[in-house]
Amino acid sequence: MLGLCTILFTRKGTCAEIYSQIAMIAHQLISSKRLLSGLTLFLFSVGAFANGDPASFLKFSTDFDAKCVVRGGVMIYISNTHSTGKIKVLLERWYMDNRTADRGRSVLMPGAEPEALGCSLVSDGKQEWKVLKSEWVN
């Protein structure tokens, strides 16, 4: 670079000024690139949680489980359908259409197996769970 400056400019000091300007521009480009990379990572990490309400990614499902089938019911499960975000959920248990004092707390991981909650029938009474609160976990 310095050799190029000597060929192009004969006036004393011009080369040093151009070289320092190039160095300053290069430094600004590197700083801008780092800032852009950091901003991209931040937006990507927030983007996973900007997909909406975490409750919309909770899924209740049922399956036949021996202890529940004997009672005439099925096992109830809950899972997280989001591809990357962890969800903290607070559930309340209802028995025979009445809210109970039972609460369940769990952190549901993306892609994990559904979490068993319990049988749909207990002592000939219908049992179910409802979401009280759900939030994204960092």
Residue frames relative to the residue before (quaternion, step in Angstrom):
aa qw qx qy qz dx dy dz
M 1.0000 0.0000 0.0000 0.0000 0.00 0.00 0.00
L 0.6741 0.4965 -0.2944 0.4608 3.55 0.92 -0.93
G 0.6201 0.5414 -0.3363 0.4575 3.61 1.09 -0.72
L 0.6281 0.5313 -0.3205 0.4696 3.56 1.07 -0.81
C 0.6357 0.5325 -0.3216 0.4571 3.58 0.99 -0.83
T 0.6689 0.5069 -0.3156 0.4427 3.59 0.92 -0.85
I 0.6510 0.5058 -0.3212 0.4660 3.55 1.05 -0.71
L 0.7310 0.4583 -0.2443 0.4426 3.61 0.86 -0.98
F 0.8134 0.1962 -0.0762 0.5422 3.58 0.93 -0.82
T 0.2245 -0.7897 0.5593 0.1143 3.53 -0.82 0.97
R 0.5753 0.5958 -0.3882 0.4042 3.56 1.15 -0.47
K 0.5003 -0.6749 0.4595 0.2881 3.54 -0.91 0.90
G 0.7950 0.3109 -0.2341 0.4653 3.59 -0.96 0.88
T 0.5612 0.6227 -0.3989 0.3717 3.64 1.11 -0.48
C 0.6453 0.5415 -0.3143 0.4378 3.55 0.95 -0.90
A 0.6557 0.5087 -0.3089 0.4646 3.60 0.90 -0.87
E 0.6440 0.5158 -0.3269 0.4608 3.61 1.00 -0.76
I 0.6695 0.4831 -0.3030 0.4760 3.59 0.91 -0.90
Y 0.6433 0.5265 -0.3210 0.4538 3.58 0.94 -0.86
S 0.6775 0.4735 -0.3050 0.4730 3.62 0.90 -0.83
Q 0.6244 0.5210 -0.3438 0.4695 3.61 1.07 -0.63
I 0.6415 0.5087 -0.3206 0.4765 3.59 0.98 -0.81
A 0.6478 0.5114 -0.3149 0.4687 3.58 0.95 -0.85
M 0.6486 0.5124 -0.3139 0.4671 3.59 1.00 -0.83
I 0.6519 0.5041 -0.3110 0.4736 3.62 0.94 -0.84
A 0.6408 0.5200 -0.3187 0.4663 3.58 0.98 -0.87
H 0.6459 0.5149 -0.3109 0.4702 3.60 0.97 -0.86
Q 0.6606 0.4986 -0.3061 0.4705 3.60 0.96 -0.84
L 0.6367 0.5227 -0.3291 0.4616 3.60 1.02 -0.74
I 0.6465 0.5063 -0.3129 0.4773 3.57 0.99 -0.84
S 0.6530 0.5066 -0.3111 0.4692 3.60 0.94 -0.87
S 0.6556 0.5093 -0.3075 0.4650 3.57 0.97 -0.86
K 0.6366 0.5320 -0.3192 0.4582 3.56 1.04 -0.83
R 0.6542 0.5036 -0.3048 0.4748 3.60 1.00 -0.84
L 0.6472 0.5162 -0.3153 0.4640 3.55 0.98 -0.86
L 0.6604 0.5060 -0.2975 0.4683 3.57 0.94 -0.89
S 0.6392 0.5202 -0.3205 0.4669 3.60 1.00 -0.80
G 0.6633 0.5036 -0.2965 0.4674 3.57 0.94 -0.91
L 0.6555 0.5074 -0.3043 0.4693 3.56 0.97 -0.85
T 0.6362 0.5262 -0.3218 0.4635 3.58 1.01 -0.80
L 0.6592 0.4983 -0.3091 0.4707 3.59 0.91 -0.87
F 0.6438 0.5199 -0.3189 0.4622 3.56 0.96 -0.85
L 0.6848 0.4800 -0.2882 0.4664 3.59 0.84 -0.95
F 0.6278 0.5306 -0.3383 0.4582 3.57 1.05 -0.71
S 0.6811 0.4811 -0.2954 0.4662 3.58 0.92 -0.89
V 0.6671 0.4642 -0.2988 0.5002 3.58 1.04 -0.72
G 0.5902 0.6133 -0.3545 0.3871 3.56 1.08 -0.72
A 0.6015 0.5625 -0.3603 0.4381 3.56 1.07 -0.65
F 0.7471 0.3798 -0.2068 0.5049 3.55 1.07 -0.71
A 0.5850 0.5821 -0.3704 0.4262 3.57 1.26 -0.13
N 0.4759 0.6993 -0.4217 0.3265 3.56 1.28 0.06
G 0.7357 -0.4051 0.2352 0.4892 3.58 1.19 0.10
D 0.7783 -0.3283 0.2855 0.4527 3.43 -1.41 -0.31
P 0.4740 -0.6893 0.4560 0.3035 3.62 -0.75 0.94
A 0.5786 0.5974 -0.3807 0.4043 3.62 1.10 -0.57
S 0.6257 0.5484 -0.3494 0.4309 3.59 1.12 -0.58
F 0.6805 0.4539 -0.2864 0.4990 3.60 1.27 -0.22
L 0.5385 0.5832 -0.4191 0.4407 3.59 1.25 0.24
K 0.0691 -0.8054 0.5886 0.0024 3.55 -0.93 0.93
F 0.2330 -0.7325 0.6255 0.1338 3.54 -0.91 1.01
S 0.0345 0.7852 -0.6175 0.0316 3.57 -1.05 0.78
T 0.2682 -0.7506 0.5803 0.1671 3.56 -1.28 0.26
D 0.0032 0.7689 -0.6393 -0.0055 3.52 -1.28 0.45
F 0.5305 -0.6229 0.4669 0.3355 3.53 -1.21 0.51
D 0.0085 -0.7668 0.6400 -0.0497 3.53 -0.80 1.12
A 0.5990 -0.6266 0.3583 0.3467 3.57 -0.84 1.00
K 0.7066 0.4640 -0.2948 0.4455 3.61 0.78 -0.94
C 0.6682 0.4781 -0.3045 0.4819 3.61 1.14 -0.54
V 0.6267 0.5471 -0.3348 0.4425 3.58 1.02 -0.81
V 0.6006 0.5642 -0.3476 0.4473 3.58 1.05 -0.78
R 0.7159 0.4229 -0.2369 0.5025 3.60 1.07 -0.72
G 0.5567 -0.6248 0.3808 0.3933 3.58 1.29 -0.03
G 0.6569 0.5017 -0.3113 0.4689 3.59 1.21 0.36
V 0.4017 -0.6656 0.5599 0.2866 3.53 -1.30 -0.39
M 0.5268 -0.5979 0.4906 0.3525 3.57 -1.27 0.36
I 0.2430 -0.7567 0.5916 0.1354 3.58 -0.99 0.88
Y 0.1129 -0.7956 0.5952 0.0105 3.56 -0.94 1.02
I 0.1440 -0.7424 0.6402 0.1353 3.55 -1.33 0.32
S 0.0066 0.8043 -0.5937 0.0259 3.58 -1.04 0.78
N 0.4448 -0.6484 0.5601 0.2607 3.49 -1.40 0.36
T 0.2080 -0.8128 0.5353 0.0975 3.61 -0.63 1.11
H 0.4860 0.6589 -0.4493 0.3574 3.61 1.23 -0.04
S 0.5186 -0.6869 0.4212 0.2860 3.58 -1.03 0.78
T 0.8350 0.1626 -0.0720 0.5207 3.63 1.04 -0.63
G 0.6895 0.5233 -0.2884 0.4094 3.62 1.07 -0.58
K 0.3487 -0.6997 0.5863 0.2125 3.56 -1.10 0.83
I 0.1581 -0.7944 0.5830 0.0639 3.58 -1.01 0.82
K 0.2279 -0.7273 0.6323 0.1391 3.54 -0.95 0.98
V 0.0503 -0.8238 0.5642 -0.0234 3.57 -0.72 1.07
L 0.1618 -0.7407 0.6453 0.0941 3.54 -1.18 0.76
L 0.0968 -0.8165 0.5691 -0.0029 3.55 -0.61 1.20
E 0.1777 -0.7436 0.6265 0.1514 3.55 -1.22 0.51
R 0.3666 -0.7377 0.5332 0.1927 3.55 -1.05 0.84
W 0.1473 -0.7595 0.6302 0.0654 3.52 -1.05 0.88
Y 0.0573 -0.7857 0.6158 0.0106 3.55 -1.00 0.89
M 0.8355 -0.0560 -0.0326 0.5457 3.57 -0.74 1.15
D 0.6877 -0.5224 0.2454 0.4405 3.56 0.94 1.09
N 0.6138 0.4914 -0.3666 0.4973 3.59 1.19 0.52
R 0.4534 -0.6756 0.5109 0.2776 3.55 -0.95 0.89
T 0.2373 -0.7600 0.5892 0.1377 3.57 -0.96 0.87
A 0.5989 -0.5599 0.4248 0.3838 3.57 -1.28 0.05
D 0.5012 0.6708 -0.4165 0.3540 3.59 1.28 -0.10
R 0.0346 -0.7712 0.6357 -0.0066 3.54 -0.99 0.94
G 0.1554 -0.7732 0.6080 0.0914 3.54 -1.11 0.70
R 0.1044 -0.7769 0.6193 0.0444 3.57 -0.94 0.91
S 0.1295 0.7915 -0.5872 0.1093 3.53 -0.99 0.83
V 0.2587 -0.6960 0.6373 0.2061 3.54 -1.29 0.43
L 0.1809 -0.8038 0.5631 0.0638 3.54 -0.54 1.22
M 0.2923 -0.7742 0.5448 0.1353 3.54 -0.69 1.16
P 0.5298 -0.6223 0.4570 0.3511 3.60 -1.09 0.61
G 0.8303 0.2152 -0.1708 0.4849 3.55 -0.97 0.87
A 0.5051 0.6521 -0.4294 0.3677 3.60 1.25 0.03
E 0.6321 -0.5049 0.4231 0.4081 3.53 -1.32 0.29
P 0.5734 -0.5841 0.4330 0.3776 3.63 -1.07 0.61
E 0.3892 -0.7173 0.5361 0.2156 3.54 -1.11 0.76
A 0.4017 -0.7238 0.5131 0.2270 3.58 -0.80 1.04
L 0.2287 -0.7824 0.5680 0.1139 3.56 -0.94 0.94
G 0.6712 -0.4415 0.3128 0.5067 3.57 0.95 -0.85
C 0.6720 -0.5026 0.3711 0.3976 3.54 -1.36 0.02
S 0.5248 -0.6476 0.4593 0.3070 3.54 -1.14 0.66
L 0.7638 0.2184 -0.1455 0.5898 3.60 1.22 -0.42
V 0.0307 0.7696 -0.6353 0.0553 3.55 -0.90 1.00
S 0.8345 -0.0531 -0.0112 0.5483 3.59 -0.74 1.10
D 0.6695 -0.5311 0.2668 0.4456 3.56 0.96 1.00
G 0.6178 0.5157 -0.3652 0.4681 3.60 1.18 0.43
K 0.5082 -0.6559 0.4694 0.3019 3.56 -1.06 0.81
Q 0.0862 -0.7827 0.6160 0.0221 3.56 -0.98 0.93
E 0.0851 0.7941 -0.5977 0.0702 3.59 -0.99 0.85
W 0.3067 -0.7295 0.5825 0.1857 3.56 -1.33 0.25
K 0.1185 -0.7741 0.6195 0.0549 3.53 -1.11 0.76
V 0.4769 -0.6678 0.4947 0.2862 3.56 -1.12 0.74
L 0.2538 -0.7595 0.5854 0.1262 3.57 -0.78 1.09
K 0.7930 -0.0856 0.1253 0.5901 3.53 0.91 -0.99
S 0.0254 0.7733 -0.6336 -0.0017 3.55 -1.13 0.66
E 0.0413 0.7944 -0.6038 0.0509 3.56 -1.06 0.75
W 0.5510 -0.5970 0.4750 0.3381 3.52 -1.28 0.54
V 0.2264 -0.7482 0.6102 0.1288 3.56 -1.13 0.73
N 0.3632 -0.7385 0.5249 0.2171 3.60 -0.87 0.93
